[in-house]
Amino acid sequence: MGFSTVLGTSQPSFWRALEHLRMDHANVKAAILLSFRGQPPAKRVKTATKQVQERLVNLCTVYHKEEKTITQLLTGIGHCIGWK
């Protein structure tokens, strides 16, 4: 990630650059503290990815309850991941 990406502009003022550096320093300091405490930083998960994972878990749960056949399970999985 480039410096201009962090600041949101290619030619920031001195004060804006300083403020962003301070915020970045605070974020890094917090991440290091969490790491020392044994709490790794949470990964960002896209909403679409989360929804697909929930659908797949639901399909597997229904299959294990023997409410769907293997053919229905595989068809549902195909639809979840975009195969038609």
N, CA, C and O atoms as a Maestro MAE file, in Angstrom:
{
 s_m_m2io_version
 :::
 2.0.0
}

f_m_ct {
 s_m_title
 :::
 protein
 m_atom[336] {
  # First column is atom index #
  i_m_mmod_type
  r_m_x_coord
  r_m_y_coord
  r_m_z_coord
  i_m_residue_number
  s_m_chain_name
  s_m_pdb_residue_name
  s_m_pdb_atom_name
  i_m_atomic_number
  :::
  1 25 0.847 -1.165 0.000 1 A "MET " " N  " 7
  2 3 0.000 0.000 0.000 1 A "MET " " CA " 6
  3 2 0.896 1.231 0.000 1 A "MET " " C  " 6
  4 15 1.781 1.366 0.845 1 A "MET " " O  " 8
  5 25 0.662 2.117 -0.942 2 A "GLY " " N  " 7
  6 3 1.489 3.297 -1.073 2 A "GLY " " CA " 6
  7 2 1.103 4.400 -0.102 2 A "GLY " " C  " 6
  8 15 0.024 4.393 0.490 2 A "GLY " " O  " 8
  9 25 2.000 5.326 0.039 3 A "PHE " " N  " 7
  10 3 1.786 6.442 0.968 3 A "PHE " " CA " 6
  11 2 0.580 7.276 0.549 3 A "PHE " " C  " 6
  12 15 -0.201 7.711 1.396 3 A "PHE " " O  " 8
  13 25 0.424 7.501 -0.763 4 A "SER " " N  " 7
  14 3 -0.713 8.303 -1.223 4 A "SER " " CA " 6
  15 2 -2.033 7.568 -1.012 4 A "SER " " C  " 6
  16 15 -3.073 8.202 -0.834 4 A "SER " " O  " 8
  17 25 -2.000 6.232 -1.029 5 A "THR " " N  " 7
  18 3 -3.211 5.457 -0.765 5 A "THR " " CA " 6
  19 2 -3.633 5.618 0.686 5 A "THR " " C  " 6
  20 15 -4.820 5.747 0.984 5 A "THR " " O  " 8
  21 25 -2.664 5.609 1.583 6 A "VAL " " N  " 7
  22 3 -2.964 5.775 3.010 6 A "VAL " " CA " 6
  23 2 -3.556 7.151 3.270 6 A "VAL " " C  " 6
  24 15 -4.490 7.286 4.061 6 A "VAL " " O  " 8
  25 25 -3.027 8.160 2.619 7 A "LEU " " N  " 7
  26 3 -3.472 9.535 2.863 7 A "LEU " " CA " 6
  27 2 -4.702 9.917 2.050 7 A "LEU " " C  " 6
  28 15 -5.405 10.865 2.400 7 A "LEU " " O  " 8
  29 25 -4.964 9.197 0.983 8 A "GLY " " N  " 7
  30 3 -6.121 9.508 0.162 8 A "GLY " " CA " 6
  31 2 -5.873 10.591 -0.866 8 A "GLY " " C  " 6
  32 15 -6.803 11.013 -1.552 8 A "GLY " " O  " 8
  33 25 -4.646 11.046 -0.987 9 A "THR " " N  " 7
  34 3 -4.303 12.067 -1.972 9 A "THR " " CA " 6
  35 2 -2.813 11.962 -2.288 9 A "THR " " C  " 6
  36 15 -2.036 11.435 -1.492 9 A "THR " " O  " 8
  37 25 -2.428 12.464 -3.445 10 A "SER " " N  " 7
  38 3 -1.013 12.369 -3.823 10 A "SER " " CA " 6
  39 2 -0.171 13.512 -3.262 10 A "SER " " C  " 6
  40 15 1.047 13.378 -3.136 10 A "SER " " O  " 8
  41 25 -0.810 14.640 -2.924 11 A "GLN " " N  " 7
  42 3 -0.070 15.783 -2.388 11 A "GLN " " CA " 6
  43 2 -0.782 16.350 -1.163 11 A "GLN " " C  " 6
  44 15 -1.420 17.400 -1.242 11 A "GLN " " O  " 8
  45 25 -0.674 15.654 -0.028 12 A "PRO " " N  " 7
  46 3 -1.357 16.134 1.177 12 A "PRO " " CA " 6
  47 2 -0.590 17.289 1.811 12 A "PRO " " C  " 6
  48 15 0.599 17.484 1.562 12 A "PRO " " O  " 8
  49 25 -1.296 18.036 2.627 13 A "SER " " N  " 7
  50 3 -0.618 19.078 3.386 13 A "SER " " CA " 6
  51 2 0.208 18.405 4.480 13 A "SER " " C  " 6
  52 15 -0.003 17.236 4.802 13 A "SER " " O  " 8
  53 25 1.134 19.146 5.034 14 A "PHE " " N  " 7
  54 3 1.989 18.612 6.093 14 A "PHE " " CA " 6
  55 2 1.155 18.135 7.278 14 A "PHE " " C  " 6
  56 15 1.411 17.065 7.829 14 A "PHE " " O  " 8
  57 25 0.157 18.928 7.669 15 A "TRP " " N  " 7
  58 3 -0.642 18.601 8.855 15 A "TRP " " CA " 6
  59 2 -1.508 17.367 8.627 15 A "TRP " " C  " 6
  60 15 -1.696 16.551 9.529 15 A "TRP " " O  " 8
  61 25 -2.032 17.243 7.408 16 A "ARG " " N  " 7
  62 3 -2.832 16.052 7.095 16 A "ARG " " CA " 6
  63 2 -1.955 14.803 7.109 16 A "ARG " " C  " 6
  64 15 -2.359 13.767 7.636 16 A "ARG " " O  " 8
  65 25 -0.771 14.895 6.539 17 A "ALA " " N  " 7
  66 3 0.152 13.760 6.538 17 A "ALA " " CA " 6
  67 2 0.547 13.387 7.969 17 A "ALA " " C  " 6
  68 15 0.607 12.207 8.314 17 A "ALA " " O  " 8
  69 25 0.811 14.383 8.787 18 A "LEU " " N  " 7
  70 3 1.177 14.141 10.180 18 A "LEU " " CA " 6
  71 2 0.042 13.443 10.936 18 A "LEU " " C  " 6
  72 15 0.279 12.497 11.688 18 A "LEU " " O  " 8
  73 25 -1.182 13.913 10.732 19 A "GLU " " N  " 7
  74 3 -2.336 13.310 11.410 19 A "GLU " " CA " 6
  75 2 -2.511 11.844 10.994 19 A "GLU " " C  " 6
  76 15 -2.794 10.992 11.835 19 A "GLU " " O  " 8
  77 25 -2.346 11.554 9.719 20 A "HIS " " N  " 7
  78 3 -2.486 10.177 9.252 20 A "HIS " " CA " 6
  79 2 -1.361 9.290 9.794 20 A "HIS " " C  " 6
  80 15 -1.584 8.122 10.111 20 A "HIS " " O  " 8
  81 25 -0.178 9.838 9.896 21 A "LEU " " N  " 7
  82 3 0.922 9.067 10.479 21 A "LEU " " CA " 6
  83 2 0.647 8.765 11.951 21 A "LEU " " C  " 6
  84 15 0.953 7.673 12.429 21 A "LEU " " O  " 8
  85 25 0.077 9.719 12.662 22 A "ARG " " N  " 7
  86 3 -0.276 9.492 14.069 22 A "ARG " " CA " 6
  87 2 -1.353 8.411 14.205 22 A "ARG " " C  " 6
  88 15 -1.277 7.557 15.088 22 A "ARG " " O  " 8
  89 25 -2.352 8.458 13.326 23 A "MET " " N  " 7
  90 3 -3.416 7.449 13.375 23 A "MET " " CA " 6
  91 2 -2.866 6.067 13.034 23 A "MET " " C  " 6
  92 15 -3.235 5.075 13.663 23 A "MET " " O  " 8
  93 25 -1.985 6.003 12.039 24 A "ASP " " N  " 7
  94 3 -1.377 4.727 11.666 24 A "ASP " " CA " 6
  95 2 -0.537 4.184 12.813 24 A "ASP " " C  " 6
  96 15 -0.571 2.988 13.101 24 A "ASP " " O  " 8
  97 25 0.217 5.062 13.468 25 A "HIS " " N  " 7
  98 3 1.028 4.651 14.614 25 A "HIS " " CA " 6
  99 2 0.141 4.079 15.729 25 A "HIS " " C  " 6
  100 15 0.481 3.063 16.334 25 A "HIS " " O  " 8
  101 25 -0.981 4.726 15.995 26 A "ALA " " N  " 7
  102 3 -1.897 4.245 17.041 26 A "ALA " " CA " 6
  103 2 -2.472 2.878 16.668 26 A "ALA " " C  " 6
  104 15 -2.603 2.009 17.530 26 A "ALA " " O  " 8
  105 25 -2.815 2.679 15.388 27 A "ASN " " N  " 7
  106 3 -3.345 1.387 14.946 27 A "ASN " " CA " 6
  107 2 -2.309 0.282 15.080 27 A "ASN " " C  " 6
  108 15 -2.626 -0.819 15.530 27 A "ASN " " O  " 8
  109 25 -1.084 0.570 14.695 28 A "VAL " " N  " 7
  110 3 -0.015 -0.429 14.800 28 A "VAL " " CA " 6
  111 2 0.269 -0.748 16.262 28 A "VAL " " C  " 6
  112 15 0.467 -1.909 16.622 28 A "VAL " " O  " 8
  113 25 0.288 0.279 17.101 29 A "LYS " " N  " 7
  114 3 0.533 0.083 18.526 29 A "LYS " " CA " 6
  115 2 -0.556 -0.798 19.148 29 A "LYS " " C  " 6
  116 15 -0.259 -1.673 19.960 29 A "LYS " " O  " 8
  117 25 -1.802 -0.568 18.770 30 A "ALA " " N  " 7
  118 3 -2.909 -1.376 19.286 30 A "ALA " " CA " 6
  119 2 -2.805 -2.820 18.800 30 A "ALA " " C  " 6
  120 15 -3.064 -3.749 19.565 30 A "ALA " " O  " 8
  121 25 -2.429 -3.016 17.540 31 A "ALA " " N  " 7
  122 3 -2.281 -4.374 17.001 31 A "ALA " " CA " 6
  123 2 -1.163 -5.122 17.715 31 A "ALA " " C  " 6
  124 15 -1.295 -6.314 17.995 31 A "ALA " " O  " 8
  125 25 -0.072 -4.440 18.009 32 A "ILE " " N  " 7
  126 3 1.042 -5.076 18.727 32 A "ILE " " CA " 6
  127 2 0.612 -5.447 20.139 32 A "ILE " " C  " 6
  128 15 0.932 -6.534 20.619 32 A "ILE " " O  " 8
  129 25 -0.106 -4.560 20.803 33 A "LEU " " N  " 7
  130 3 -0.591 -4.840 22.156 33 A "LEU " " CA " 6
  131 2 -1.508 -6.058 22.165 33 A "LEU " " C  " 6
  132 15 -1.376 -6.929 23.024 33 A "LEU " " O  " 8
  133 25 -2.438 -6.121 21.211 34 A "LEU " " N  " 7
  134 3 -3.330 -7.272 21.120 34 A "LEU " " CA " 6
  135 2 -2.549 -8.555 20.859 34 A "LEU " " C  " 6
  136 15 -2.878 -9.610 21.402 34 A "LEU " " O  " 8
  137 25 -1.527 -8.462 20.037 35 A "SER " " N  " 7
  138 3 -0.697 -9.632 19.746 35 A "SER " " CA " 6
  139 2 0.019 -10.120 20.990 35 A "SER " " C  " 6
  140 15 0.099 -11.326 21.224 35 A "SER " " O  " 8
  141 25 0.542 -9.201 21.794 36 A "PHE " " N  " 7
  142 3 1.209 -9.577 23.046 36 A "PHE " " CA " 6
  143 2 0.241 -10.241 24.017 36 A "PHE " " C  " 6
  144 15 0.626 -11.127 24.780 36 A "PHE " " O  " 8
  145 25 -1.025 -9.806 23.983 37 A "ARG " " N  " 7
  146 3 -2.034 -10.381 24.875 37 A "ARG " " CA " 6
  147 2 -2.585 -11.698 24.347 37 A "ARG " " C  " 6
  148 15 -3.411 -12.328 25.007 37 A "ARG " " O  " 8
  149 25 -2.145 -12.122 23.175 38 A "GLY " " N  " 7
  150 3 -2.612 -13.378 22.606 38 A "GLY " " CA " 6
  151 2 -3.886 -13.246 21.801 38 A "GLY " " C  " 6
  152 15 -4.570 -14.238 21.551 38 A "GLY " " O  " 8
  153 25 -4.207 -12.041 21.397 39 A "GLN " " N  " 7
  154 3 -5.390 -11.806 20.581 39 A "GLN " " CA " 6
  155 2 -4.947 -11.320 19.203 39 A "GLN " " C  " 6
  156 15 -4.676 -10.132 19.025 39 A "GLN " " O  " 8
  157 25 -4.871 -12.221 18.231 40 A "PRO " " N  " 7
  158 3 -4.474 -11.751 16.899 40 A "PRO " " CA " 6
  159 2 -5.541 -10.825 16.318 40 A "PRO " " C  " 6
  160 15 -6.720 -10.960 16.648 40 A "PRO " " O  " 8
  161 25 -5.149 -9.904 15.471 41 A "PRO " " N  " 7
  162 3 -6.129 -8.979 14.893 41 A "PRO " " CA " 6
  163 2 -7.174 -9.738 14.078 41 A "PRO " " C  " 6
  164 15 -6.849 -10.708 13.393 41 A "PRO " " O  " 8
  165 25 -8.411 -9.299 14.153 42 A "ALA " " N  " 7
  166 3 -9.494 -9.949 13.423 42 A "ALA " " CA " 6
  167 2 -9.347 -9.677 11.936 42 A "ALA " " C  " 6
  168 15 -9.067 -8.553 11.518 42 A "ALA " " O  " 8
  169 25 -9.540 -10.717 11.150 43 A "LYS " " N  " 7
  170 3 -9.480 -10.547 9.706 43 A "LYS " " CA " 6
  171 2 -10.812 -10.003 9.206 43 A "LYS " " C  " 6
  172 15 -11.872 -10.345 9.731 43 A "LYS " " O  " 8
  173 25 -10.746 -9.173 8.210 44 A "ARG " " N  " 7
  174 3 -11.961 -8.647 7.607 44 A "ARG " " CA " 6
  175 2 -12.505 -9.696 6.651 44 A "ARG " " C  " 6
  176 15 -11.773 -10.236 5.822 44 A "ARG " " O  " 8
  177 25 -13.789 -9.977 6.774 45 A "VAL " " N  " 7
  178 3 -14.447 -10.951 5.916 45 A "VAL " " CA " 6
  179 2 -15.558 -10.236 5.166 45 A "VAL " " C  " 6
  180 15 -16.396 -9.564 5.766 45 A "VAL " " O  " 8
  181 25 -15.556 -10.387 3.851 46 A "LYS " " N  " 7
  182 3 -16.592 -9.748 3.050 46 A "LYS " " CA " 6
  183 2 -17.949 -10.345 3.391 46 A "LYS " " C  " 6
  184 15 -18.053 -11.529 3.712 46 A "LYS " " O  " 8
  185 25 -18.978 -9.526 3.321 47 A "THR " " N  " 7
  186 3 -20.332 -9.974 3.631 47 A "THR " " CA " 6
  187 2 -20.757 -11.092 2.698 47 A "THR " " C  " 6
  188 15 -21.394 -12.049 3.137 47 A "THR " " O  " 8
  189 25 -20.419 -10.992 1.423 48 A "ALA " " N  " 7
  190 3 -20.803 -12.023 0.460 48 A "ALA " " CA " 6
  191 2 -20.155 -13.356 0.814 48 A "ALA " " C  " 6
  192 15 -20.799 -14.400 0.716 48 A "ALA " " O  " 8
  193 25 -18.895 -13.334 1.224 49 A "THR " " N  " 7
  194 3 -18.201 -14.560 1.608 49 A "THR " " CA " 6
  195 2 -18.850 -15.175 2.833 49 A "THR " " C  " 6
  196 15 -19.021 -16.392 2.906 49 A "THR " " O  " 8
  197 25 -19.207 -14.346 3.786 50 A "LYS " " N  " 7
  198 3 -19.851 -14.819 5.012 50 A "LYS " " CA " 6
  199 2 -21.194 -15.472 4.700 50 A "LYS " " C  " 6
  200 15 -21.531 -16.510 5.270 50 A "LYS " " O  " 8
  201 25 -21.955 -14.867 3.802 51 A "GLN " " N  " 7
  202 3 -23.265 -15.410 3.440 51 A "GLN " " CA " 6
  203 2 -23.129 -16.763 2.741 51 A "GLN " " C  " 6
  204 15 -23.895 -17.686 3.018 51 A "GLN " " O  " 8
  205 25 -22.161 -16.879 1.843 52 A "VAL " " N  " 7
  206 3 -21.944 -18.158 1.152 52 A "VAL " " CA " 6
  207 2 -21.542 -19.235 2.152 52 A "VAL " " C  " 6
  208 15 -22.024 -20.364 2.067 52 A "VAL " " O  " 8
  209 25 -20.679 -18.907 3.084 53 A "GLN " " N  " 7
  210 3 -20.264 -19.871 4.101 53 A "GLN " " CA " 6
  211 2 -21.451 -20.319 4.951 53 A "GLN " " C  " 6
  212 15 -21.562 -21.500 5.279 53 A "GLN " " O  " 8
  213 25 -22.333 -19.395 5.310 54 A "GLU " " N  " 7
  214 3 -23.518 -19.747 6.095 54 A "GLU " " CA " 6
  215 2 -24.443 -20.666 5.307 54 A "GLU " " C  " 6
  216 15 -25.004 -21.608 5.867 54 A "GLU " " O  " 8
  217 25 -24.608 -20.400 4.006 55 A "ARG " " N  " 7
  218 3 -25.453 -21.263 3.175 55 A "ARG " " CA " 6
  219 2 -24.876 -22.665 3.087 55 A "ARG " " C  " 6
  220 15 -25.605 -23.653 3.162 55 A "ARG " " O  " 8
  221 25 -23.560 -22.743 2.927 56 A "LEU " " N  " 7
  222 3 -22.925 -24.059 2.838 56 A "LEU " " CA " 6
  223 2 -23.072 -24.838 4.143 56 A "LEU " " C  " 6
  224 15 -23.313 -26.045 4.124 56 A "LEU " " O  " 8
  225 25 -22.927 -24.155 5.264 57 A "VAL " " N  " 7
  226 3 -23.105 -24.817 6.563 57 A "VAL " " CA " 6
  227 2 -24.545 -25.307 6.702 57 A "VAL " " C  " 6
  228 15 -24.783 -26.416 7.179 57 A "VAL " " O  " 8
  229 25 -25.502 -24.478 6.283 58 A "ASN " " N  " 7
  230 3 -26.904 -24.879 6.348 58 A "ASN " " CA " 6
  231 2 -27.165 -26.109 5.478 58 A "ASN " " C  " 6
  232 15 -27.874 -27.023 5.899 58 A "ASN " " O  " 8
  233 25 -26.605 -26.139 4.284 59 A "LEU " " N  " 7
  234 3 -26.773 -27.298 3.403 59 A "LEU " " CA " 6
  235 2 -26.206 -28.561 4.041 59 A "LEU " " C  " 6
  236 15 -26.838 -29.617 4.003 59 A "LEU " " O  " 8
  237 25 -25.033 -28.456 4.619 60 A "CYS " " N  " 7
  238 3 -24.409 -29.621 5.254 60 A "CYS " " CA " 6
  239 2 -25.209 -30.093 6.463 60 A "CYS " " C  " 6
  240 15 -25.337 -31.295 6.699 60 A "CYS " " O  " 8
  241 25 -25.745 -29.148 7.224 61 A "THR " " N  " 7
  242 3 -26.557 -29.500 8.390 61 A "THR " " CA " 6
  243 2 -27.806 -30.256 7.959 61 A "THR " " C  " 6
  244 15 -28.154 -31.275 8.555 61 A "THR " " O  " 8
  245 25 -28.479 -29.762 6.929 62 A "VAL " " N  " 7
  246 3 -29.692 -30.420 6.429 62 A "VAL " " CA " 6
  247 2 -29.343 -31.806 5.877 62 A "VAL " " C  " 6
  248 15 -30.111 -32.751 6.061 62 A "VAL " " O  " 8
  249 25 -28.215 -31.937 5.216 63 A "TYR " " N  " 7
  250 3 -27.801 -33.234 4.681 63 A "TYR " " CA " 6
  251 2 -27.529 -34.221 5.821 63 A "TYR " " C  " 6
  252 15 -27.921 -35.385 5.733 63 A "TYR " " O  " 8
  253 25 -26.872 -33.777 6.873 64 A "HIS " " N  " 7
  254 3 -26.570 -34.661 7.993 64 A "HIS " " CA " 6
  255 2 -27.827 -35.076 8.755 64 A "HIS " " C  " 6
  256 15 -27.846 -36.127 9.396 64 A "HIS " " O  " 8
  257 25 -28.873 -34.258 8.688 65 A "LYS " " N  " 7
  258 3 -30.146 -34.632 9.305 65 A "LYS " " CA " 6
  259 2 -30.942 -35.558 8.387 65 A "LYS " " C  " 6
  260 15 -32.064 -35.956 8.702 65 A "LYS " " O  " 8
  261 25 -30.335 -35.894 7.237 66 A "GLU " " N  " 7
  262 3 -30.932 -36.783 6.224 66 A "GLU " " CA " 6
  263 2 -32.227 -36.224 5.645 66 A "GLU " " C  " 6
  264 15 -33.150 -36.973 5.326 66 A "GLU " " O  " 8
  265 25 -32.286 -34.904 5.513 67 A "GLU " " N  " 7
  266 3 -33.430 -34.254 4.885 67 A "GLU " " CA " 6
  267 2 -33.196 -34.029 3.393 67 A "GLU " " C  " 6
  268 15 -34.134 -33.732 2.653 67 A "GLU " " O  " 8
  269 25 -31.945 -34.169 2.953 68 A "LYS " " N  " 7
  270 3 -31.604 -34.020 1.533 68 A "LYS " " CA " 6
  271 2 -30.745 -35.190 1.108 68 A "LYS " " C  " 6
  272 15 -30.018 -35.778 1.908 68 A "LYS " " O  " 8
  273 25 -30.845 -35.518 -0.181 69 A "THR " " N  " 7
  274 3 -29.998 -36.576 -0.741 69 A "THR " " CA " 6
  275 2 -28.664 -35.962 -1.152 69 A "THR " " C  " 6
  276 15 -28.507 -34.741 -1.170 69 A "THR " " O  " 8
  277 25 -27.710 -36.825 -1.481 70 A "ILE " " N  " 7
  278 3 -26.388 -36.334 -1.913 70 A "ILE " " CA " 6
  279 2 -26.512 -35.519 -3.196 70 A "ILE " " C  " 6
  280 15 -25.793 -34.537 -3.383 70 A "ILE " " O  " 8
  281 25 -27.420 -35.923 -4.077 71 A "THR " " N  " 7
  282 3 -27.623 -35.179 -5.330 71 A "THR " " CA " 6
  283 2 -28.143 -33.775 -5.039 71 A "THR " " C  " 6
  284 15 -27.680 -32.804 -5.637 71 A "THR " " O  " 8
  285 25 -29.096 -33.667 -4.130 72 A "GLN " " N  " 7
  286 3 -29.635 -32.354 -3.763 72 A "GLN " " CA " 6
  287 2 -28.567 -31.504 -3.074 72 A "GLN " " C  " 6
  288 15 -28.501 -30.294 -3.288 72 A "GLN " " O  " 8
  289 25 -27.734 -32.137 -2.247 73 A "LEU " " N  " 7
  290 3 -26.655 -31.420 -1.569 73 A "LEU " " CA " 6
  291 2 -25.667 -30.850 -2.581 73 A "LEU " " C  " 6
  292 15 -25.311 -29.673 -2.525 73 A "LEU " " O  " 8
  293 25 -25.232 -31.697 -3.501 74 A "LEU " " N  " 7
  294 3 -24.249 -31.240 -4.492 74 A "LEU " " CA " 6
  295 2 -24.828 -30.177 -5.421 74 A "LEU " " C  " 6
  296 15 -24.117 -29.257 -5.825 74 A "LEU " " O  " 8
  297 25 -26.095 -30.291 -5.757 75 A "THR " " N  " 7
  298 3 -26.747 -29.266 -6.586 75 A "THR " " CA " 6
  299 2 -26.802 -27.942 -5.828 75 A "THR " " C  " 6
  300 15 -26.532 -26.883 -6.396 75 A "THR " " O  " 8
  301 25 -27.152 -28.008 -4.544 76 A "GLY " " N  " 7
  302 3 -27.197 -26.799 -3.719 76 A "GLY " " CA " 6
  303 2 -25.829 -26.151 -3.584 76 A "GLY " " C  " 6
  304 15 -25.709 -24.927 -3.639 76 A "GLY " " O  " 8
  305 25 -24.792 -26.975 -3.407 77 A "ILE " " N  " 7
  306 3 -23.427 -26.444 -3.309 77 A "ILE " " CA " 6
  307 2 -23.039 -25.760 -4.613 77 A "ILE " " C  " 6
  308 15 -22.430 -24.690 -4.608 77 A "ILE " " O  " 8
  309 25 -23.399 -26.392 -5.736 78 A "GLY " " N  " 7
  310 3 -23.103 -25.801 -7.037 78 A "GLY " " CA " 6
  311 2 -23.768 -24.438 -7.207 78 A "GLY " " C  " 6
  312 15 -23.166 -23.507 -7.741 78 A "GLY " " O  " 8
  313 25 -25.000 -24.331 -6.754 79 A "HIS " " N  " 7
  314 3 -25.697 -23.043 -6.850 79 A "HIS " " CA " 6
  315 2 -25.081 -22.002 -5.921 79 A "HIS " " C  " 6
  316 15 -25.028 -20.820 -6.261 79 A "HIS " " O  " 8
  317 25 -24.619 -22.431 -4.758 80 A "CYS " " N  " 7
  318 3 -24.023 -21.490 -3.806 80 A "CYS " " CA " 6
  319 2 -22.722 -20.889 -4.339 80 A "CYS " " C  " 6
  320 15 -22.454 -19.704 -4.137 80 A "CYS " " O  " 8
  321 25 -21.928 -21.695 -5.009 81 A "ILE " " N  " 7
  322 3 -20.634 -21.184 -5.468 81 A "ILE " " CA " 6
  323 2 -20.683 -20.660 -6.894 81 A "ILE " " C  " 6
  324 15 -19.652 -20.301 -7.463 81 A "ILE " " O  " 8
  325 25 -21.877 -20.615 -7.471 82 A "GLY " " N  " 7
  326 3 -22.036 -19.944 -8.763 82 A "GLY " " CA " 6
  327 2 -22.133 -20.857 -9.963 82 A "GLY " " C  " 6
  328 15 -22.254 -20.369 -11.086 82 A "GLY " " O  " 8
  329 25 -22.086 -22.146 -9.775 83 A "TRP " " N  " 7
  330 3 -22.259 -23.052 -10.911 83 A "TRP " " CA " 6
  331 2 -23.727 -23.251 -11.131 83 A "TRP " " C  " 6
  332 15 -24.495 -23.397 -10.181 83 A "TRP " " O  " 8
  333 25 -24.121 -23.256 -12.381 84 A "LYS " " N  " 7
  334 3 -25.546 -23.419 -12.696 84 A "LYS " " CA " 6
  335 2 -25.758 -24.714 -13.451 84 A "LYS " " C  " 6
  336 15 -26.888 -25.041 -13.811 84 A "LYS " " O  " 8
  :::
 }
 m_bond[335] {
  # First column is bond index #
  i_m_from
  i_m_to
  i_m_order
  :::
  1 1 2 1
  2 2 3 1
  3 3 4 2
  4 3 5 1
  5 5 6 1
  6 6 7 1
  7 7 8 2
  8 7 9 1
  9 9 10 1
  10 10 11 1
  11 11 12 2
  12 11 13 1
  13 13 14 1
  14 14 15 1
  15 15 16 2
  16 15 17 1
  17 17 18 1
  18 18 19 1
  19 19 20 2
  20 19 21 1
  21 21 22 1
  22 22 23 1
  23 23 24 2
  24 23 25 1
  25 25 26 1
  26 26 27 1
  27 27 28 2
  28 27 29 1
  29 29 30 1
  30 30 31 1
  31 31 32 2
  32 31 33 1
  33 33 34 1
  34 34 35 1
  35 35 36 2
  36 35 37 1
  37 37 38 1
  38 38 39 1
  39 39 40 2
  40 39 41 1
  41 41 42 1
  42 42 43 1
  43 43 44 2
  44 43 45 1
  45 45 46 1
  46 46 47 1
  47 47 48 2
  48 47 49 1
  49 49 50 1
  50 50 51 1
  51 51 52 2
  52 51 53 1
  53 53 54 1
  54 54 55 1
  55 55 56 2
  56 55 57 1
  57 57 58 1
  58 58 59 1
  59 59 60 2
  60 59 61 1
  61 61 62 1
  62 62 63 1
  63 63 64 2
  64 63 65 1
  65 65 66 1
  66 66 67 1
  67 67 68 2
  68 67 69 1
  69 69 70 1
  70 70 71 1
  71 71 72 2
  72 71 73 1
  73 73 74 1
  74 74 75 1
  75 75 76 2
  76 75 77 1
  77 77 78 1
  78 78 79 1
  79 79 80 2
  80 79 81 1
  81 81 82 1
  82 82 83 1
  83 83 84 2
  84 83 85 1
  85 85 86 1
  86 86 87 1
  87 87 88 2
  88 87 89 1
  89 89 90 1
  90 90 91 1
  91 91 92 2
  92 91 93 1
  93 93 94 1
  94 94 95 1
  95 95 96 2
  96 95 97 1
  97 97 98 1
  98 98 99 1
  99 99 100 2
  100 99 101 1
  101 101 102 1
  102 102 103 1
  103 103 104 2
  104 103 105 1
  105 105 106 1
  106 106 107 1
  107 107 108 2
  108 107 109 1
  109 109 110 1
  110 110 111 1
  111 111 112 2
  112 111 113 1
  113 113 114 1
  114 114 115 1
  115 115 116 2
  116 115 117 1
  117 117 118 1
  118 118 119 1
  119 119 120 2
  120 119 121 1
  121 121 122 1
  122 122 123 1
  123 123 124 2
  124 123 125 1
  125 125 126 1
  126 126 127 1
  127 127 128 2
  128 127 129 1
  129 129 130 1
  130 130 131 1
  131 131 132 2
  132 131 133 1
  133 133 134 1
  134 134 135 1
  135 135 136 2
  136 135 137 1
  137 137 138 1
  138 138 139 1
  139 139 140 2
  140 139 141 1
  141 141 142 1
  142 142 143 1
  143 143 144 2
  144 143 145 1
  145 145 146 1
  146 146 147 1
  147 147 148 2
  148 147 149 1
  149 149 150 1
  150 150 151 1
  151 151 152 2
  152 151 153 1
  153 153 154 1
  154 154 155 1
  155 155 156 2
  156 155 157 1
  157 157 158 1
  158 158 159 1
  159 159 160 2
  160 159 161 1
  161 161 162 1
  162 162 163 1
  163 163 164 2
  164 163 165 1
  165 165 166 1
  166 166 167 1
  167 167 168 2
  168 167 169 1
  169 169 170 1
  170 170 171 1
  171 171 172 2
  172 171 173 1
  173 173 174 1
  174 174 175 1
  175 175 176 2
  176 175 177 1
  177 177 178 1
  178 178 179 1
  179 179 180 2
  180 179 181 1
  181 181 182 1
  182 182 183 1
  183 183 184 2
  184 183 185 1
  185 185 186 1
  186 186 187 1
  187 187 188 2
  188 187 189 1
  189 189 190 1
  190 190 191 1
  191 191 192 2
  192 191 193 1
  193 193 194 1
  194 194 195 1
  195 195 196 2
  196 195 197 1
  197 197 198 1
  198 198 199 1
  199 199 200 2
  200 199 201 1
  201 201 202 1
  202 202 203 1
  203 203 204 2
  204 203 205 1
  205 205 206 1
  206 206 207 1
  207 207 208 2
  208 207 209 1
  209 209 210 1
  210 210 211 1
  211 211 212 2
  212 211 213 1
  213 213 214 1
  214 214 215 1
  215 215 216 2
  216 215 217 1
  217 217 218 1
  218 218 219 1
  219 219 220 2
  220 219 221 1
  221 221 222 1
  222 222 223 1
  223 223 224 2
  224 223 225 1
  225 225 226 1
  226 226 227 1
  227 227 228 2
  228 227 229 1
  229 229 230 1
  230 230 231 1
  231 231 232 2
  232 231 233 1
  233 233 234 1
  234 234 235 1
  235 235 236 2
  236 235 237 1
  237 237 238 1
  238 238 239 1
  239 239 240 2
  240 239 241 1
  241 241 242 1
  242 242 243 1
  243 243 244 2
  244 243 245 1
  245 245 246 1
  246 246 247 1
  247 247 248 2
  248 247 249 1
  249 249 250 1
  250 250 251 1
  251 251 252 2
  252 251 253 1
  253 253 254 1
  254 254 255 1
  255 255 256 2
  256 255 257 1
  257 257 258 1
  258 258 259 1
  259 259 260 2
  260 259 261 1
  261 261 262 1
  262 262 263 1
  263 263 264 2
  264 263 265 1
  265 265 266 1
  266 266 267 1
  267 267 268 2
  268 267 269 1
  269 269 270 1
  270 270 271 1
  271 271 272 2
  272 271 273 1
  273 273 274 1
  274 274 275 1
  275 275 276 2
  276 275 277 1
  277 277 278 1
  278 278 279 1
  279 279 280 2
  280 279 281 1
  281 281 282 1
  282 282 283 1
  283 283 284 2
  284 283 285 1
  285 285 286 1
  286 286 287 1
  287 287 288 2
  288 287 289 1
  289 289 290 1
  290 290 291 1
  291 291 292 2
  292 291 293 1
  293 293 294 1
  294 294 295 1
  295 295 296 2
  296 295 297 1
  297 297 298 1
  298 298 299 1
  299 299 300 2
  300 299 301 1
  301 301 302 1
  302 302 303 1
  303 303 304 2
  304 303 305 1
  305 305 306 1
  306 306 307 1
  307 307 308 2
  308 307 309 1
  309 309 310 1
  310 310 311 1
  311 311 312 2
  312 311 313 1
  313 313 314 1
  314 314 315 1
  315 315 316 2
  316 315 317 1
  317 317 318 1
  318 318 319 1
  319 319 320 2
  320 319 321 1
  321 321 322 1
  322 322 323 1
  323 323 324 2
  324 323 325 1
  325 325 326 1
  326 326 327 1
  327 327 328 2
  328 327 329 1
  329 329 330 1
  330 330 331 1
  331 331 332 2
  332 331 333 1
  333 333 334 1
  334 334 335 1
  335 335 336 2
  :::
 }
}
